[in-house]
Amino acid sequence: MTTTQGVWGAEGFRGGIDVRVSLRADAGSGENTFDGAWYPRTRDLAVEVPELVAALDRRGVRVERFTYPLEPWLPAPRKLVVDGRVVRTGGFRSMDSGVVCLTWGGGNRVAHLLVVPPETDVITGVRALRLCTRRGLPHSPQMVLAAARSQPLPQVPDLPVVTRAV
């Protein structure tokens, strides 16, 4: 078996400063359908996962393993080296295409993140990120995304026109 590795930490790597991710405070407890949500910018895991891992490192979550459904993603290396440490990845045909899993704490903590497809409009994506931090969500990623889309768009009131005499 051949193991492919990707090393990130130099050119193009932003250290996770602008990753669109939400994570519940009790993520990994096993009590919730979703422990948060992730809104990647592309379907290229070789680019997106190192940024996600770096962003979660900043929050005190040291991801050891990242598993994902094979169908919606471009092929990814089996191991990624992010800031000097190895994060294993694994793709599975049996996983729901709207979810990825993160493992940390020596395998004792597992979080299921809803994936907001990169093609999703920003308003819906941000709503989905917020929804996934709440309790009592539907058990299907498609239903959560539908709920995020169903909210009325924010209404901006007409502001009075102000004219100044010169």
SULGI-V899019 format. One record per pair of residues at least 24 apart in sequence whose ideal C-beta (glycine too) atoms are under 10 Angstrom apart, sorted by sequence separation. I is the first residue (numbers start at 0). J is the second residue. If there is no record, write none. Layout:
I,J  I,J
This chain:
48,72  62,86  63,87  64,88  65,89  66,90  67,91  68,92  69,93  70,94  72,96  116,140  123,147  126,150  35,60  47,72  56,81  61,86  62,87  64,89  65,90  66,91  68,93  69,94  70,95  71,96  115,140  119,144  122,147  123,148  47,73  56,82  68,94  70,96  71,97  113,139  114,140  122,148  123,149  45,72  46,73  48,75  52,79  67,94  68,95  69,96  72,99  113,140  120,147  123,150  44,72  45,73  47,75  48,76  53,81  56,84  66,94  68,96  112,140  113,141  115,143  116,144  119,147  120,148  122,150  18,47  26,55  42,71  43,72  44,73  45,74  46,75  52,81  53,82  67,96  68,97  111,140  115,144  119,148  123,152  20,50  42,72  43,73  44,74  45,75  49,79  51,81  52,82  68,98  113,143  114,144  122,152  18,49  19,50  20,51  41,72  42,73  43,74  44,75  45,76  48,79  49,80  50,81  67,98  68,99  113,144  122,153  18,50  19,51  22,54  26,58  41,73  43,75  44,76  49,81  52,84  66,98  67,99  68,100  115,147  17,50  18,51  22,55  27,60  39,72  48,81  49,82  66,99  67,100  12,46  15,49  16,50  18,52  20,54  26,60  45,79  52,86  65,99  66,100  113,147  11,46  14,49  15,50  18,53  19,54  20,55  44,79  51,86  65,100  66,101  13,49  14,50  15,51  18,54  22,58  64,100  65,101  66,102  12,49  13,50  15,52  16,53  17,54  18,55  49,86  64,101  65,102  7,45  11,49  12,50  15,53  16,54  20,58  22,60  48,86  63,101  64,102  5,44  7,46  11,50  14,53  15,54  18,57  62,101  63,102  64,103  5,45  13,53  14,54  15,55  20,60  48,88  62,102  63,103  5,46  7,48  8,49  12,53  13,54  15,56  16,57  60,101  62,103  63,104  98,139  3,45  7,49  14,56  15,57  61,103  62,104  63,105  64,106  72,114  97,139  98,140  5,48  6,49  7,50  14,57  15,58  45,88  60,103  61,104  63,106  66,109  71,114  95,138  97,140  5,49  44,88  59,103  60,104  95,139  96,140  97,141  7,52  8,53  63,108  64,109  66,111  67,112  71,116  95,140  96,141  97,142  7,53  44,90  55,101  62,108  68,114  71,117  95,141  97,143  56,103  61,108  65,112  67,114  97,144  51,99  55,103  60,108  62,110  52,101  51,101  60,110  48,99  52,103  47,99  48,101  44,99  55,110  55,112  39,99  36,97  37,98  51,112  36,98  37,99  36,99  33,97  37,101  33,98  15,81  32,98  34,100  35,101  14,81  15,82  34,101  14,82  12,81  5,75  6,76  12,82  47,117  3,74  5,76  3,75  4,76  5,77  6,78  7,79  8,80  42,114  3,76  4,77  5,78  6,79  7,80  8,81  2,76  3,77  4,78  5,79  6,80  7,81  8,82  27,101  34,108  38,112  42,116  43,117  2,77  3,78  4,79  5,80  6,81  7,82  8,83  26,101  27,102  34,109  35,110  36,111  37,112  38,113  39,114  42,117  1,77  2,78  3,79  4,80  5,81  27,103  34,110  35,111  36,112  37,113  38,114  39,115  41,117  42,118  0,77  6,83  26,103  27,104  33,110  34,111  35,112  36,113  37,114  38,115  39,116  40,117  33,111  34,112  35,113  36,114  37,115  38,116  39,117  6,85  7,86  22,101  29,108  31,110  32,111  33,112  34,113  36,115  38,117  27,107  28,108  29,109  31,111  33,113  4,85  5,86  27,108  28,109  29,110  32,113  38,119  26,108  27,109  28,110  29,111  5,88  26,109  27,110  38,121  26,110  27,111  2,87  3,88  25,110  26,111  38,123  39,124  26,112  38,124  23,110  38,125  22,110  36,124  36,125  38,127  22,112  36,126  37,127  38,128  21,112  36,127  37,128  20,112  21,113  36,128  35,128  36,129  21,115  33,127  36,130  37,131  20,115  36,131  19,115  35,131  36,132  33,130  34,131  35,132  19,117  33,131  34,132  32,131  33,132  31,131  33,133  31,132  19,121  31,133  32,134  31,134  32,135  33,136  21,125  30,134  31,135  32,136  33,137  36,140  19,124  31,136  32,137  33,138  19,125  21,127  22,128  26,132  32,138  21,128  32,139  33,140  36,143  19,127  20,128  21,129  23,131  24,132  32,140  36,144  19,128  21,130  22,131  23,132  25,134  21,131  22,132  23,133  33,143  20,131  21,132  23,134  32,143  36,147
